[in-house]
């Protein structure tokens, strides 16, 4: 039987909710965005701020 090649794509999505007080929705969003971006820049394991496991999606395509 001949082996076939496949490309498998894995998408991992973390979802969390952060309570935050601010004068507007846009300012609150920017504050939280800055916190997340700082975690990513520092190389800190971002999974520590999420309390639920990620949602994982697998997609398989035939690879010629």
Backbone bond lengths (Angstrom), bond angles and torsions (degrees), N, CA, C in turn:
res aa  C-N    CA-C-N  psi(-1)  N-CA   C-N-CA  omega(-1)  CA-C   N-CA-C  phi
1 X - - - 1.435 - - 1.526 109.41 -
2 X 1.325 116.22 130.58 1.458 121.23 -177.79 1.527 110.69 -80.28
3 X 1.318 115.12 134.08 1.464 119.80 179.19 1.521 109.88 -77.46
4 X 1.296 116.67 142.81 1.458 122.50 178.33 1.519 108.83 -111.49
5 X 1.326 115.85 152.44 1.454 120.98 179.30 1.518 109.67 -98.21
6 X 1.315 115.11 139.61 1.451 121.34 178.65 1.515 109.49 -132.84
7 X 1.302 115.70 146.54 1.460 121.54 174.06 1.524 106.50 -107.18
8 X 1.332 117.02 121.52 1.456 121.93 -178.99 1.526 108.11 -109.37
9 X 1.321 116.62 123.58 1.456 122.80 178.38 1.524 108.39 -107.39
10 X 1.313 115.75 131.08 1.460 120.85 179.56 1.528 107.51 -117.98
11 X 1.323 115.65 125.25 1.462 121.25 178.27 1.522 107.54 -114.04
12 X 1.319 115.89 122.28 1.458 121.63 -179.48 1.523 107.81 -112.16
13 X 1.333 116.06 121.76 1.458 121.07 -177.58 1.526 109.34 -120.32
14 X 1.323 115.70 123.53 1.451 121.17 174.39 1.524 108.17 -99.94
15 X 1.310 115.99 135.73 1.456 121.20 178.64 1.523 108.53 -125.99
16 X 1.313 116.06 131.12 1.453 120.23 177.64 1.520 108.80 -147.06
17 X 1.304 115.93 164.33 1.458 122.16 176.39 1.515 107.98 -123.42
18 X 1.314 115.84 132.57 1.458 120.44 178.09 1.520 108.41 -120.36
19 X 1.326 116.21 125.87 1.459 120.62 174.28 1.520 108.66 -78.87
20 X 1.329 115.95 135.63 1.453 119.53 -176.87 1.517 109.15 -154.44
21 X 1.321 117.12 137.68 1.459 121.77 176.32 1.515 109.09 -103.32
22 X 1.323 115.31 134.79 1.459 120.99 179.63 1.519 106.92 -160.83
23 X 1.311 118.24 170.76 1.464 121.73 -177.25 1.516 113.44 -79.77
24 X 1.336 117.73 -18.31 1.465 120.55 177.49 1.524 109.59 -150.26
25 X 1.337 115.33 161.29 1.471 120.16 178.64 1.520 111.14 -62.13
26 X 1.316 116.99 -40.28 1.472 120.94 -177.97 1.531 111.27 -64.07
27 X 1.322 117.03 -41.56 1.473 120.31 179.00 1.529 110.72 -66.86
28 X 1.334 116.82 -40.22 1.466 120.25 178.03 1.523 110.02 -62.94
29 X 1.329 117.03 -43.78 1.465 121.25 179.07 1.521 110.73 -61.57
30 X 1.316 117.29 -43.27 1.469 121.08 -179.72 1.519 111.69 -65.29
31 X 1.343 117.26 -37.89 1.466 120.24 177.67 1.525 111.24 -62.55
32 X 1.318 116.54 -47.31 1.466 120.61 -179.26 1.528 110.09 -66.92
33 X 1.313 117.06 -39.96 1.475 121.12 177.75 1.528 110.50 -59.51
34 X 1.320 116.38 -41.65 1.472 120.72 179.60 1.529 110.75 -63.87
35 X 1.340 117.91 -39.51 1.465 121.63 177.80 1.525 110.28 -61.52
36 X 1.333 116.80 -47.69 1.471 121.24 -179.27 1.525 110.62 -63.15
37 X 1.328 116.88 -44.72 1.468 120.12 -179.71 1.523 111.55 -63.84
38 X 1.325 118.04 -35.93 1.467 120.59 177.55 1.525 111.10 -66.60
39 X 1.332 117.25 -38.48 1.472 120.07 174.62 1.524 109.86 -58.83
40 X 1.329 117.01 -44.50 1.463 120.74 -177.48 1.528 111.53 -68.09
41 X 1.326 117.81 -39.32 1.466 121.49 -179.55 1.521 111.82 -66.36
42 X 1.334 116.02 -39.54 1.472 120.93 -176.70 1.519 112.54 -75.23
43 X 1.323 117.36 -11.38 1.453 120.10 -178.31 1.518 112.67 78.51
44 X 1.328 116.87 12.61 1.456 121.36 178.09 1.516 108.93 -70.45
45 X 1.324 115.99 144.94 1.455 120.04 179.08 1.524 109.06 -67.96
46 X 1.309 116.36 105.47 1.464 121.97 -174.43 1.523 112.12 -67.67
47 X 1.321 117.32 -19.19 1.470 119.92 180.00 1.525 112.02 -62.92
48 X 1.320 117.51 -18.71 1.467 120.79 -179.06 1.527 113.06 -67.27
49 X 1.328 118.52 -22.15 1.464 119.56 -177.88 1.528 112.04 -91.69
50 X 1.314 117.95 -2.78 1.461 121.52 179.64 1.520 109.40 -104.36
51 X 1.340 114.92 135.56 1.458 118.53 -177.54 1.521 113.35 -98.91
52 X 1.309 118.60 -7.98 1.464 122.04 178.67 1.520 109.59 -117.21
53 X 1.336 117.30 153.36 1.470 118.96 177.06 1.526 110.55 -68.18
54 X 1.319 117.59 157.65 1.459 120.64 -177.43 1.521 112.50 -72.35
55 X 1.313 114.86 157.72 1.462 122.02 171.65 1.531 105.96 -89.18
56 X 1.313 117.27 123.67 1.461 121.89 -175.24 1.519 110.20 -114.24
57 X 1.326 116.17 130.82 1.463 122.65 179.13 1.529 107.73 -119.50
58 X 1.319 115.90 130.54 1.464 121.32 178.30 1.519 108.76 -111.99
59 X 1.325 116.05 135.96 1.457 121.55 178.56 1.520 107.44 -131.96
60 X 1.342 116.22 129.00 1.462 120.73 -177.96 1.520 108.22 -118.32
61 X 1.342 115.94 131.65 1.463 122.22 177.47 1.517 108.47 -128.21
62 X 1.295 116.00 148.15 1.459 119.90 175.05 1.525 108.24 -74.22
63 X 1.316 115.42 132.42 1.456 121.99 -175.37 1.519 108.10 -110.33
64 X 1.314 116.81 115.84 1.487 120.55 -178.46 1.499 112.17 -88.14
